[in-house]
Amino acid sequence: MEKNILEICCYNLDSALVAADAGADRVELCADPGAGGTTPGIGLIKAVRKKIGIELFPLYGSAAGIFIFGRRVRRDAA
């Protein structure tokens, strides 16, 4: 049986630390929540990676509402 994975979307170091402490399996790191999430800066990515002991997945989007998943690109309907 596959284990469910709890991924928490975080927008800063503090929320990533709370997610890790609360038992998340991984963090999806984003920036600019008002725009629906964009790629976080390299400084934030490095800071979070250094401080949490769980998997980190930075969101990669070329613009607000456009997200890249491997080789597929999805435009958010919002």
C-alpha positions in Angstrom: 0.0 0.0 0.0 1.4 3.4 -1.0 2.0 6.0 1.8 0.1 9.3 1.4 2.5 12.2 1.2 1.7 15.5 2.9 3.0 18.5 0.9 2.5 21.9 2.3 2.7 25.1 0.2 4.8 27.7 1.9 5.7 31.3 1.1 8.5 32.0 3.6 11.0 30.4 5.9 8.8 30.6 8.9 5.9 28.7 7.3 8.3 26.1 6.0 9.7 25.5 9.5 6.2 25.2 10.8 5.3 22.7 8.1 8.3 20.6 8.8 7.7 20.7 12.6 4.1 19.7 12.0 5.0 16.5 10.2 4.9 17.5 6.5 6.7 15.1 4.2 7.8 17.9 1.8 7.4 21.6 1.2 6.4 23.3 -2.0 8.1 26.7 -1.8 6.4 29.6 -3.7 6.6 33.4 -3.8 3.9 36.1 -4.3 0.8 34.4 -3.1 -1.3 37.4 -4.4 -0.4 36.4 -7.9 -1.2 32.7 -7.3 2.4 31.7 -6.6 5.6 32.4 -8.5 9.1 31.1 -8.4 10.9 32.0 -5.1 14.2 33.7 -5.2 17.4 31.7 -4.8 18.1 33.3 -1.4 14.9 32.0 0.0 15.4 28.5 -1.6 18.9 28.2 -0.1 17.7 29.4 3.4 14.8 27.0 3.5 16.9 24.1 2.2 19.5 24.8 4.9 16.9 24.8 7.7 14.4 22.0 7.0 15.2 18.3 7.0 12.5 17.3 4.5 12.1 17.4 0.7 11.9 20.9 -0.8 10.2 21.5 -4.2 10.5 25.1 -5.3 7.6 26.1 -7.7 8.9 27.0 -11.2 6.6 29.3 -13.0 7.6 31.7 -15.8 4.8 34.1 -14.8 1.9 34.3 -12.4 -0.6 31.5 -13.2 1.7 29.5 -15.5 3.3 26.4 -13.8 5.9 24.0 -15.1 5.5 20.3 -14.2 8.4 18.4 -15.7 7.9 18.7 -19.5 4.3 19.8 -19.3 3.2 23.4 -18.9 -0.2 24.2 -17.4 -1.9 27.6 -17.4 -3.9 28.2 -14.3 -7.6 29.0 -15.0 -7.7 31.6 -12.2 
